[in-house]
Amino acid sequence: MPIAPGTRLGSYVVEEFVGQGAMGVVYRAYHAQLERTAAVKVLQGLGGDVDSTARFRREAQAIARMRHPNVLNVFDFGEFEGTPYMIVEYVEGGSLSPRVKNGPLDRDAAIAFLRGIGDALDYAHKLGIVHRDVKPANVLLGPDDNPILADFGLAKLMESSSIKSLTGVTTGTPAYMAPEQVTGSHVGPAADRYSLAVMAYEMLTGTLPFEEGGVMEVLYAQVHKEPAPPSMLDHKLPRKVDAVIMRGMSKEPAARWERCHDFVAALENALNPPSAAAERTVAFAPPAPQAPKPSSIPRPKRPAADMTAVMAADEAAGSIRGPDPALPFPVVTWKGTVVPGHSASRRFPWRLAMVVGAIVLILALIAGSAAYLLTQPPTLTLSSYVVSPGQRITVTADHLPPYQLAEVWILSNPYIYSFRADAIGRATRQVVIPVDIDGGDHTLRICWGGSCPLATNLQIETTAALETPAVLLQAHPPPAADDPRRSVVSACVVA
């Protein structure tokens, strides 16, 4: 039911209608005593039964406690003729949505938006609050384009609404939904981080990872397809950006970045790598002027028996430096008491000599083994080179740089999977051949550090018709009538 101008909601007076979105109707209101303008969001899609009202109050109280510069403030909440409403901060700058629809954003601007949104999400996640509908339309722009994330918790409220399927509202927007939201699995903070990675993809490339076809095709792709790497859409983007965003969009929640802050920091480093000149400047900065050390003063020659005392004096003066920290292995040094007139062989116990010799031998063996492993050319093997759609294979790459983050690419479609080498340079990854991949010969590559030095041929044999998205979504037993997941699919069909 529309609210007429002049209607009083608590201490606020409704002034005018602002607009209508998927979650409800928005009005502008004014608090005379505080001289504050606010927005009234009337949640028409939320049922008016006792359970829905109690759930709304719990969520509203939790959201109202949030205080963060990148989170929309909630001032009050209540009901108008049985329909819940929230009174929230009024932001005049509009949403981020029109900005991202006009093509790729400036990199610095994109990082600034993502950092603010990520900080808001990390803050909410610490409080146990999951947004569930992170997208540009829910990011309002405050002064100086400060991003303000709105509509916390509203998607969760609508999830259990008995009339949700009639409004076309789902527990998220398909283009930004995490796979676990599509399948009805447990939704936690990782789902918000997935949506943030999708937004980063869109900001940097000017396009969404999955946008071809209708709602059902997009939902199917969120669960079963890998997006094209961002650098394939914009060749000016560094290849390191691909690994950062693809990890953020991993199908497995546990494989994604642990915090939004970590994701944004890694993305910023990938977009703005330090130049080699800057690294050289830091590494070879001239030392500060120092006073002459005592060791630089000429000394008369001394007998060999007294040289140990001179060495001790030099070391105290600082002329004998410790091992170079850049050396790959530790240097064993002997420190003992100097006894004038005694030979070194008498002062050095034979047992200690054996220990030192053993240590040197072990270090030499380690160095030799490491040198052997590092000088071997990288190799690539597959558990099977002739596969069918949906089949799982094991991809193994040997002799990579230790702990190197690499990617498995199937270039024909394309698909990309990230994995990391261990201490000896071996990386192993289970890869499921996509069910919608074309038959015939495909090239599988291993890429890292901006190049793809390993490649092999992969033959795809298609012996049966591919499943369509509709068939896949109906593969599970149909949910009961009162199951919230039932309305998710219905909502998508209506939309």
C-alpha positions, 0 to 999 in steps of 0.5 A: 500500500502506498504511503502518502506524503505527510505520513508520520513514521515514528519521528520521521515524516514521509516527504515523497516517493523516491523509487521502487526496487526488487526489495520494496519501495523507497520514500524520502523522509525528514526528522524535524528535531534532528534536521536529518533527511532519511530514506524509508525502505518499505519491504513489501515482499516480506510476509506479514505473518508472526514468524516473518515479523519476528525474523524482520525484527531480529535482522533489523536489530543486528543491522542497526548495531553496525557502525562502519563508514562503508555501511549504510546506517539504519536509524529506525525500523517498524511496521506500517499497516502490517508491512515492515519498513526500515529508516536508513541513511539517505545517500544522494550520490546514486549507486555504483551500477551506472558506473560499471555499465559504461565500461572498465573503470580506472584501475585506481578507482576500481581498487578504491571502490573494492577496498571500501566494499571489502572493508564493509564486508570484513566488518560485517563478517566479524559480526556474523552478518552475511550480505548475500546480495553484493552487487553494484546496485547495492553500493551507494556513492557518498561524498568523494565517491566513498562506497557505502554498502546497503541492504545488509540482511534483506536477501536473507529476509526475503529468502523465507518469504512465502511470496518471494517467487511472485516478485521475482526476488531470489537470495541474490542476483544471478550474475553475482551469485556464488555457486553455493547460493545457486545450489541451495548449499550453506551460504557463509561469508565466502559467498560475499567474497565471491560476489566481490570478485565478480564485481572486480572482474566487471570493473576491470573488464567492463563485462560480467563473467557470465552474462550470455543467455537467460537467468537459467544459463547464468545460474548454470554457468556459476556452478559449472563453468569457468569464466574467461581470464580477465587478461583475455578480455583486456590484454593490458591487464597483467596476467597476475590479475587472472590468478587473483580474481580466479581464486576469488571466484573459485567454485569451492568456498574454502579455496577463495581468499580468506578475507576481502582485504587480502583479495583487494591487496593482492589485486592491487599488487597485481595491477601495480607491480613494482618496477625493476628500476625501483627494486634496483634503487632500493636494493643498491641504495648508496650507504650513508657516509660513515666515519673511518673505522679503526680497521682502515688505519695502517698497522705494522706487520705482526708475527703469525702467532699474534694475528688472532689477536688482531682479528679479534680487534678487527671484529670488535671494530666492525671490519669483519662482517657477518655472512651475507643475508642473501646467501641461500644457506647458513654459514657456520662460523667458529667463535672461541677464546684466543690463547696466544702462542698456541696453534689452531690445531691444538685449540680446535677439538677433533670432535667439533671438527667432525660435527662441522664437517658433517654439517658442511657435507649435509649442506652440500648435499642439500645444495646439490639436490636443490640445484639438480631439481631447479635445473630440471626442465618442467614436465606435465603429465595427465592421468588420461589424455583421452577423456569424456565431458564430466570425467575427472583427471589428475594434472601433475606438473613437476620441476616448477619453482618451489611454491609457485602459484600456477594455473591449468588452462584449457584454452579452447573454451576457456577454463582455468584452474589454480594450484600451487607447487610444493617445496620440491616444485610438484603441483597436482590438481584434480580437474573435472572436464566441463560437461559442455566442452566441445568434442575434439582436440583441446590444448591444456597448458600450465601457466605461471609468471606471465607465460605458459611453458607447458602444454599437451594435447587433450582429446575430448570424446563426446558419446552422449548428448550434453545436459541442458541447464534445465535438466541439471537443475532438476537432477536433484529430487524436487524440494518440498513445498515448504522448502525455501530452495523451491522458491529460488528456482521458481523466482529465476523462471519468473524473472 
